[in-house]
Amino acid sequence: MPQPLLLADVPWLLYRSFFALPSSITDGDGRPVNALLGTVNALLAATAARPSRAVVACFGAEGARYRIELYPGYHAQRPPMPDELADQWARAPALLEALGWTVADSDELEADDVMFSLGRTETEAGGEALLLTGDRDLFQAVDDHTRVLSLGKAADPPSEIDAAEVRRRYGIDPSLVTDFIALRGDPSDNLPGAPGIGEKTARDLLLTYGSLDAAIAHAIRERPRVAAALRDNAELLQTFKRIATLQRIDLPRPPDRATDFVGGAVAAEAAGMRRLAVRLRELGG
C-alpha cells in the first residue's frame, strides 16, 4: 500500500495552537510563537504516526466570496484575527516550506477546498489521502482512499476516520454530509440549519428520503412542525448545502518530498524556537 499524501488544515492548526498554548512562548524579540510551535509539533506527530510520501500545508481565504454572497451571515460571528496570531500566520508558510513541506494556497476559496481538491487529485492518480483537520465539513471527502486524520488529546495518537466511522457518528454516508449540515446547521460557519431540526431528525430524514431535495419534496409526509421547517425554508436549506459543498480547484499533484529536519531546524532557530530547533536536529540524526 503506498504511503498517503498528508494534507494539513493549517488555519485550523494555527488557531488551535494559538488558543491552546500560552502566549508566553515567545521568540528572542518577545513575539509569541505559540501558534507556530503548536502547528509544527502537530504535523511532526502526524507524520510520525502516519508516515507520508509528502506533507502539504494548505491555506486559503478566511471565507470564500461566493459563500458570503450566497449567505451574508456565513462566518459573520467570527471575531477578527488577533494581531499576535496574524503575525505568526504571515510567518508560517516560510517555516513550513523550510521543513520540506509543500505550501498550497487559494485567494478565492478556503483551505478546506484546497485539501479536498488535492485529495481528489491524489486518489485519481492511484494514491491515498489523509486530511489532517478538526473540521467535520471534510467528512464529505471520505471514501475508500481518503480518510480524515484526527488529532488525539495530549499524548494520544491520532486516529483515522473512514466511511464506517462517519456512519457510526452521524448514521449517514459521507456523500450525505452536506445535506446533513444544511438540515442540522453548523454553528462554526454560522449556518443555522432548519428551525427546530436537530441531529437526530436530520439523520432520520436523510435515511428515509435519501437526500435533502427528496426530504423537501416529501415534506407533507412529516409531522407538521418538521414539514413547515422544510417547506418554509426550502430555498435557504438548498443554499446552505451549496455553501457546505467543497469546491474543486485545478491543482497539480504534489511530488514526493521527505521532511527536511535540518532545514527546519535552521528556520526554527531563526524564528526564535530554539528547543524546536534542537528537536529537529535530533530527528534529522
C-alpha positions as CSV (number, residue, x, y, z in Angstrom):
1,M,0.0,0.0,0.0
2,P,1.5,3.4,-1.0
3,Q,2.2,6.0,1.7
4,P,-0.5,8.6,1.8
5,L,-0.3,12.3,0.9
6,L,-0.9,14.2,4.2
7,L,-2.9,17.3,3.6
8,A,-3.0,19.7,6.6
9,D,-5.6,22.3,7.5
10,V,-3.0,24.9,8.6
11,P,-5.6,27.7,9.5
12,W,-7.2,25.2,11.9
13,L,-3.9,24.1,13.3
14,L,-2.7,27.7,13.8
15,Y,-6.0,28.8,15.6
16,R,-6.0,25.6,17.7
17,S,-2.4,26.1,18.8
18,F,-2.7,29.8,19.4
19,F,-5.5,29.3,21.9
20,A,-4.2,26.0,23.4
21,L,-0.6,27.1,24.1
22,P,0.4,30.1,26.3
23,S,1.3,33.4,24.7
24,S,4.4,33.4,26.9
25,I,6.1,31.1,24.4
26,T,8.0,33.8,22.5
27,D,11.0,34.4,20.3
28,G,14.0,36.5,21.2
29,D,12.2,39.7,20.4
30,G,9.2,38.8,22.7
31,R,6.8,38.0,19.9
32,P,4.6,35.0,20.6
33,V,5.4,31.8,18.6
34,N,2.9,29.5,20.3
35,A,0.8,29.0,17.1
36,L,3.8,28.2,15.0
37,L,5.3,25.8,17.6
38,G,2.0,24.0,18.1
39,T,1.4,23.7,14.3
40,V,4.8,22.2,13.6
41,N,4.6,19.9,16.6
42,A,1.2,18.6,15.5
43,L,2.5,17.9,12.0
44,L,5.5,16.1,13.3
45,A,3.3,14.0,15.5
46,A,1.0,13.2,12.5
47,T,3.9,12.3,10.2
48,A,5.5,10.1,12.9
49,A,2.2,8.2,13.4
50,R,1.3,8.1,9.7
51,P,4.4,8.2,7.5
52,S,3.5,10.0,4.3
53,R,5.0,10.5,0.9
54,A,4.7,14.3,1.3
55,V,3.1,16.9,3.5
56,V,1.1,19.7,2.0
57,A,0.3,22.7,4.3
58,C,-3.0,24.1,3.0
59,F,-4.1,27.7,3.4
60,G,-7.0,29.6,1.9
61,A,-9.3,32.6,2.2
62,E,-11.0,33.2,5.6
63,G,-14.4,33.0,3.9
64,A,-14.9,32.3,0.2
65,R,-16.6,35.2,-1.5
66,Y,-19.2,33.2,-3.3
67,R,-20.3,31.6,0.0
68,I,-20.7,35.0,1.6
69,E,-22.6,36.2,-1.4
70,L,-25.0,33.2,-1.1
71,Y,-25.5,33.9,2.7
72,P,-24.1,37.1,4.2
73,G,-24.2,35.5,7.6
74,Y,-21.6,32.9,6.7
75,H,-18.6,33.3,9.2
76,A,-20.2,36.6,10.3
77,Q,-19.9,35.6,14.0
78,R,-16.2,35.1,13.9
79,P,-14.1,37.8,15.6
80,P,-11.2,39.4,13.8
81,M,-7.9,37.5,13.9
82,P,-5.8,38.6,16.9
83,D,-2.7,40.6,15.9
84,E,-0.4,38.2,17.7
85,L,-1.9,35.3,15.6
86,A,-1.8,37.3,12.3
87,D,1.9,37.9,12.8
88,Q,2.5,34.1,13.1
89,W,0.1,33.4,10.3
90,A,2.3,35.5,8.0
91,R,5.4,33.7,9.1
92,A,4.0,30.2,8.8
93,P,4.5,29.4,5.1
94,A,8.2,30.1,5.1
95,L,8.7,27.9,8.2
96,L,6.7,25.1,6.8
97,E,8.4,25.2,3.5
98,A,11.8,25.1,5.2
99,L,10.7,21.7,6.6
100,G,10.4,20.4,3.1
101,W,6.6,20.6,3.2
102,T,4.7,21.9,0.2
103,V,2.5,25.0,0.8
104,A,-0.7,25.3,-1.2
105,D,-3.0,28.3,-1.1
106,S,-6.1,29.9,-2.7
107,D,-7.1,33.5,-2.7
108,E,-10.7,32.8,-3.6
109,L,-11.6,29.5,-1.8
110,E,-10.8,28.1,1.6
111,A,-8.2,25.7,2.9
112,D,-10.9,23.0,3.1
113,D,-11.4,23.4,-0.7
114,V,-7.7,23.2,-1.3
115,M,-7.4,20.0,0.8
116,F,-10.4,18.4,-0.9
117,S,-9.1,19.2,-4.4
118,L,-5.6,17.9,-3.7
119,G,-7.1,14.8,-2.1
120,R,-9.1,14.1,-5.2
121,T,-6.1,14.7,-7.4
122,E,-4.1,12.2,-5.3
123,T,-6.7,9.4,-5.3
124,E,-7.5,9.8,-9.0
125,A,-3.7,9.2,-9.6
126,G,-3.9,6.0,-7.6
127,G,-2.8,7.3,-4.3
128,E,-4.2,7.6,-0.8
129,A,-5.0,10.9,1.0
130,L,-5.1,11.8,4.7
131,L,-6.8,15.1,5.7
132,L,-5.5,16.5,9.0
133,T,-8.3,18.7,10.3
134,G,-10.8,19.2,13.0
135,D,-13.4,20.5,10.6
136,R,-16.2,18.0,10.1
137,D,-17.1,19.5,6.8
138,L,-14.3,17.4,5.4
139,F,-16.1,14.2,6.3
140,Q,-17.8,14.6,2.9
141,A,-14.5,13.9,1.2
142,V,-14.1,10.5,2.9
143,D,-14.1,7.5,0.6
144,D,-12.3,4.2,0.1
145,H,-9.0,6.1,-0.5
146,T,-9.5,9.2,1.6
147,R,-9.6,9.5,5.4
148,V,-9.6,12.3,7.9
149,L,-6.8,12.2,10.4
150,S,-8.0,13.4,13.8
151,L,-5.5,14.5,16.5
152,G,-5.9,12.9,19.9
153,K,-5.7,14.7,23.2
154,A,-2.4,15.2,24.9
155,A,-0.2,12.1,24.2
156,D,-2.9,10.1,22.5
157,P,-2.0,9.1,18.9
158,P,-4.0,10.5,16.0
159,S,-6.9,8.4,14.7
160,E,-8.2,7.8,11.2
161,I,-11.9,8.5,10.3
162,D,-13.1,6.4,7.5
163,A,-16.6,6.0,5.9
164,A,-17.6,3.4,8.6
165,E,-16.7,5.9,11.4
166,V,-18.6,8.7,9.6
167,R,-21.6,6.4,9.6
168,R,-21.1,5.5,13.2
169,R,-21.0,9.1,14.2
170,Y,-23.8,10.5,12.1
171,G,-25.7,7.5,10.8
172,I,-25.3,8.5,7.2
173,D,-22.8,8.0,4.4
174,P,-20.1,10.7,3.7
175,S,-22.0,11.6,0.5
176,L,-24.8,13.0,2.6
177,V,-22.7,15.1,4.9
178,T,-23.6,18.3,3.0
179,D,-27.3,17.5,3.2
180,F,-26.9,16.8,6.9
181,I,-25.1,20.1,7.5
182,A,-27.8,22.0,5.7
183,L,-30.6,20.5,7.8
184,R,-28.8,20.4,11.2
185,G,-26.8,23.6,10.7
186,D,-23.2,24.3,11.5
187,P,-22.5,26.9,14.3
188,S,-18.8,27.1,13.4
189,D,-19.8,28.6,10.0
190,N,-22.9,30.4,11.3
191,L,-25.3,28.3,9.3
192,P,-28.5,27.9,11.4
193,G,-30.0,24.9,9.5
194,A,-33.7,24.2,9.5
195,P,-35.6,25.6,12.5
196,G,-36.2,23.0,15.1
197,I,-34.4,20.2,13.3
198,G,-31.5,18.7,15.2
199,E,-29.0,16.0,14.5
200,K,-31.4,13.1,15.1
201,T,-34.2,14.5,12.9
202,A,-31.8,15.5,10.2
203,R,-30.4,11.9,10.1
204,D,-33.8,10.3,10.1
205,L,-35.0,12.5,7.2
206,L,-31.9,11.6,5.1
207,L,-32.3,7.9,5.9
208,T,-35.9,8.0,5.0
209,Y,-35.7,10.0,1.8
210,G,-32.1,9.8,0.7
211,S,-31.3,13.5,0.2
212,L,-32.2,17.0,1.2
213,D,-34.1,17.6,-2.0
214,A,-36.2,14.5,-1.6
215,A,-37.0,15.4,2.1
216,I,-38.2,18.8,1.0
217,A,-40.2,17.2,-1.8
218,H,-41.9,14.8,0.6
219,A,-42.3,17.3,3.5
220,I,-46.1,16.8,3.6
221,R,-45.5,13.3,4.9
222,E,-43.8,14.6,8.1
223,R,-45.1,16.0,11.4
224,P,-46.5,19.5,10.9
225,R,-43.5,21.2,12.7
226,V,-40.9,19.3,10.6
227,A,-43.0,19.8,7.4
228,A,-43.2,23.5,7.9
229,A,-39.4,23.8,8.7
230,L,-38.7,22.0,5.3
231,R,-41.3,23.7,3.2
232,D,-40.9,27.3,4.5
233,N,-37.1,27.2,4.3
234,A,-36.5,25.1,1.2
235,E,-34.6,27.6,-0.8
236,L,-32.4,28.6,2.2
237,L,-31.6,25.0,3.0
238,Q,-30.5,24.3,-0.6
239,T,-28.3,27.4,-0.3
240,F,-26.8,26.0,2.9
241,K,-26.0,22.8,1.1
242,R,-24.3,24.7,-1.7
243,I,-22.2,26.6,0.9
244,A,-21.2,23.4,2.7
245,T,-20.2,21.6,-0.5
246,L,-16.5,21.7,-1.1
247,Q,-15.3,23.1,-4.4
248,R,-12.8,21.5,-6.8
249,I,-9.7,23.6,-7.7
250,D,-7.4,22.7,-10.5
251,L,-4.1,22.0,-8.6
252,P,-1.2,19.8,-9.6
253,R,-0.4,16.6,-7.8
254,P,2.5,17.4,-5.3
255,P,5.7,15.5,-5.7
256,D,7.2,13.2,-3.1
257,R,9.1,15.2,-0.5
258,A,10.8,14.0,2.6
259,T,10.7,16.2,5.7
260,D,13.9,18.4,5.8
261,F,14.7,18.3,9.5
262,V,18.0,20.2,9.1
263,G,16.4,23.0,7.1
264,G,13.5,23.1,9.5
265,A,16.0,23.4,12.4
266,V,17.7,26.4,10.8
267,A,14.3,28.1,10.2
268,A,13.1,27.3,13.7
269,E,16.2,28.8,15.3
270,A,15.9,31.9,13.1
271,A,12.3,32.2,14.3
272,G,13.4,32.0,17.9
273,M,12.2,28.5,18.7
274,R,15.5,27.0,20.0
275,R,14.0,23.9,21.6
276,L,12.2,23.0,18.5
277,A,15.5,23.5,16.5
278,V,17.3,21.1,18.8
279,R,14.5,18.5,18.5
280,L,14.5,18.8,14.7
281,R,18.3,18.3,14.6
282,E,17.9,15.2,16.7
283,L,15.2,13.9,14.4
284,G,17.4,14.5,11.5
285,G,20.2,12.5,13.0
